[in-house]
Amino acid sequence: MTEYFHDEIAQVEAARERLSVLQDDLARIRMRAAALAHDTDWQSTGAQAFRDAVATWQQGIALLDWSIERLRAGLLRTRGMLDSLSGGDP
């Protein structure tokens, strides 16, 4: 008897979508922070500290983005395995 994993596949797809939305949100935040850093007074010591902090934060977001991509790839593999195990639609 073939098992069908429709609910599990739907959950995997929902998780992939949530991760995609998260990545989009992080990209918008990263772009906004870069714009703020660019618009600061370039002569100010405080502005330089702010730009340095934004640069460090952007590096952290890039690492997080890489981890999210790996999670999404793992979910895609999981979905493929569930599809394979379900043997198609009933």
C-alpha positions in Angstrom: 0.0 0.0 0.0 1.3 3.4 -1.0 1.4 6.2 1.6 0.4 9.7 0.6 2.2 12.6 2.3 0.0 15.5 1.1 -0.1 17.2 4.5 3.7 16.8 5.1 4.4 18.2 1.6 2.2 21.1 2.2 4.0 21.8 5.5 7.4 21.7 3.7 6.2 24.1 1.1 4.8 26.4 3.7 8.1 26.4 5.5 10.0 27.1 2.3 7.6 30.1 1.6 8.1 31.5 5.1 11.9 31.3 4.7 11.6 33.0 1.3 9.6 35.9 2.9 12.2 36.1 5.7 15.0 36.4 3.1 13.1 39.2 1.3 12.5 41.1 4.5 16.2 40.8 5.5 17.2 42.0 2.1 15.0 45.1 2.5 16.4 45.8 5.9 19.9 45.4 4.7 19.3 47.8 1.9 17.7 50.4 4.2 20.6 50.2 6.6 23.1 50.7 3.8 21.1 53.7 2.6 21.1 55.2 6.1 24.8 54.6 6.5 25.5 56.2 3.1 23.4 59.3 4.0 25.2 60.0 7.3 27.6 62.9 7.7 30.9 61.5 6.3 33.0 63.8 8.5 31.5 62.7 11.8 33.3 60.2 14.0 29.9 58.9 15.2 28.8 58.4 11.6 31.9 56.4 10.9 31.1 54.2 13.9 27.6 53.8 12.6 28.8 52.8 9.1 31.2 50.3 10.6 28.4 48.8 12.7 26.1 48.6 9.6 28.9 46.9 7.6 29.4 44.3 10.4 25.6 43.8 10.7 25.4 43.3 6.9 28.1 40.6 7.1 26.0 38.8 9.8 22.9 39.0 7.6 24.8 37.6 4.7 25.8 34.6 6.8 22.3 34.2 8.0 21.1 34.3 4.4 23.5 31.6 3.5 22.1 29.4 6.3 18.5 30.1 5.2 19.5 29.0 1.7 20.8 25.7 3.0 17.6 25.2 5.0 15.5 25.8 1.9 17.6 23.4 -0.1 17.2 20.8 2.6 13.4 21.3 2.6 13.4 20.9 -1.2 15.2 17.6 -0.8 12.7 16.6 1.9 9.9 17.4 -0.5 11.4 15.3 -3.2 11.8 12.4 -0.9 8.1 12.7 0.2 7.0 12.9 -3.4 9.0 9.8 -4.2 7.6 7.9 -1.2 4.0 8.9 -1.9 4.2 7.4 -5.4 2.1 10.2 -6.9 -1.5 11.3 -6.3 -4.1 8.8 -5.2 
